[in-house]
Amino acid sequence: MKITTLFSVFILFATASLSAQNISEHALGLRLGDSDGFGAEISYQKSIGQYHRAEFDLGWRDSRDFDAFKLTGIYQWVHQLDGNFNWYYGVGGGLGNVDFEPNPNFDNDNDGLFVFAAGDIGIEYDFDIPLLLSLDFRPEIGLIGYDGFDNDFDFDIALGIRYQF
């Protein structure tokens, strides 16, 4: 009886380890979405362990009304859903700077640095080739800085396209 139980537990752990996902050591690409008006971001992911990674995103915008950049860092936990599908969640934050162009119709020309906190939840598909597609939702809340971002709550939804290496 003990040998049967021990053998069953061994088989259970052996099959569970075979189905565990493998996070790529590095992934580099684009994160395309709202991003609080920043549009596309350059995105880099670095594996920290079997189920953890860090993501860094740099977004910038050069428009008629303002010039800005935003740097975000997120710590993520990754879990397998089915096959090549994973889901992940994380926490982090970032900072940015905004510089408004002079405009007589726009009375708030308050330039400057802003700091925010962010969460992250998403789903991704890891292709058999070194391509990773993801769709995530990142709520952000302004902590300090420019009035437009301070105490402001933003929803950021984006599609990620990354090359894994």
C-alpha positions in Angstrom: 0.0 0.0 0.0 2.8 2.4 0.9 4.7 1.6 -2.3 1.6 2.2 -4.4 0.9 5.6 -2.7 4.6 6.6 -3.0 4.6 5.6 -6.7 1.4 7.5 -7.4 2.8 10.7 -5.8 6.0 10.3 -7.8 4.0 10.0 -11.1 1.9 13.0 -10.1 4.9 15.2 -9.5 6.7 13.9 -12.6 3.7 14.8 -14.9 3.2 18.2 -13.3 6.8 19.1 -13.9 6.5 18.1 -17.6 3.6 20.5 -18.1 5.2 23.5 -16.5 5.7 26.5 -18.7 9.1 27.8 -19.6 9.5 31.6 -19.5 12.0 32.9 -22.0 15.2 34.4 -20.6 14.7 37.7 -22.6 11.9 39.2 -24.7 12.1 42.4 -26.6 9.3 44.1 -28.7 6.5 46.6 -28.7 3.5 47.2 -26.4 0.8 48.8 -28.5 -2.1 50.5 -26.8 -3.6 53.5 -25.1 -0.7 54.0 -22.6 -2.3 57.3 -21.3 -1.9 58.8 -24.8 1.7 57.6 -25.3 0.7 55.0 -28.0 3.5 52.5 -28.6 6.1 51.6 -26.0 9.4 49.7 -26.4 9.0 46.7 -24.1 11.7 44.4 -22.5 11.0 41.4 -20.3 13.7 39.6 -18.2 13.1 36.2 -16.5 13.9 36.3 -12.8 12.9 32.7 -12.1 10.7 29.9 -13.4 7.5 31.8 -12.7 8.7 35.4 -12.3 9.9 38.1 -14.6 10.4 41.9 -14.7 9.0 44.0 -17.5 10.3 47.5 -18.5 8.5 49.8 -20.9 9.6 53.1 -22.4 6.9 55.2 -24.1 7.3 58.6 -25.6 5.1 61.1 -27.5 5.9 64.1 -29.7 2.7 65.8 -30.6 1.4 69.3 -31.4 0.2 69.8 -27.8 2.9 68.2 -25.7 6.1 66.2 -25.7 6.4 63.5 -23.0 8.1 60.2 -22.0 7.1 57.5 -19.5 9.2 54.7 -18.1 7.4 51.8 -16.4 8.7 48.8 -14.4 6.5 45.8 -13.5 7.3 42.7 -11.5 5.1 39.8 -12.8 4.1 36.3 -11.7 3.4 34.0 -14.7 1.1 30.9 -14.6 0.2 28.4 -17.3 -3.4 28.2 -18.5 -3.4 25.5 -21.2 -0.7 24.5 -23.7 1.1 27.6 -24.8 -1.3 30.0 -23.1 -0.2 31.7 -19.9 -1.7 34.3 -17.7 0.2 36.8 -15.5 -0.3 39.6 -13.0 2.1 42.1 -11.5 2.7 45.3 -9.6 5.1 48.2 -10.2 5.3 51.8 -11.1 7.1 54.4 -13.0 7.9 58.0 -13.8 7.6 60.4 -16.7 7.9 63.9 -17.8 5.5 66.1 -19.8 6.3 69.4 -21.6 3.3 71.3 -23.0 3.6 73.5 -26.0 2.4 77.1 -25.5 -1.3 77.3 -26.4 -3.6 80.3 -25.7 -6.6 78.0 -25.7 -5.1 75.7 -23.0 -4.8 77.3 -19.6 -3.0 74.5 -17.8 0.6 74.6 -19.1 2.0 72.9 -16.0 5.0 71.0 -17.2 7.0 68.6 -15.1 7.8 65.2 -13.7 5.1 62.7 -12.5 5.3 59.4 -10.6 2.7 56.7 -10.7 1.9 53.2 -9.3 0.7 50.4 -11.7 -0.8 47.0 -11.6 -0.9 44.5 -14.5 -3.0 41.5 -15.5 -2.9 39.8 -18.9 -2.9 36.7 -21.1 -0.2 35.6 -23.5 0.4 33.0 -26.2 3.9 31.6 -26.6 4.4 30.4 -30.1 6.7 27.5 -31.0 8.8 30.1 -32.9 10.4 32.8 -30.7 7.3 35.0 -30.8 5.2 36.0 -27.8 1.8 37.8 -28.2 0.0 39.3 -25.1 -3.0 41.3 -24.2 -2.9 43.1 -20.9 -4.7 45.5 -18.7 -2.7 48.0 -16.6 -4.5 50.3 -14.2 -2.3 53.3 -13.2 -2.7 55.8 -10.5 -0.8 59.1 -10.4 1.0 59.7 -7.1 2.9 62.9 -7.4 3.8 65.4 -10.0 2.0 67.0 -12.9 -1.7 67.9 -12.1 -3.0 65.8 -15.1 -1.4 62.6 -13.7 -1.4 63.3 -9.9 -4.4 61.6 -8.2 -5.6 60.5 -11.6 -6.7 56.9 -12.3 -6.0 55.6 -15.9 -6.8 52.3 -17.6 -4.2 51.1 -20.0 -5.0 48.2 -22.4 -2.4 47.0 -24.8 -1.3 44.3 -27.3 2.3 43.1 -26.8 4.4 41.7 -29.7 7.8 40.5 -28.5 10.7 38.5 -29.9 12.1 35.9 -27.4 15.8 35.1 -27.0 
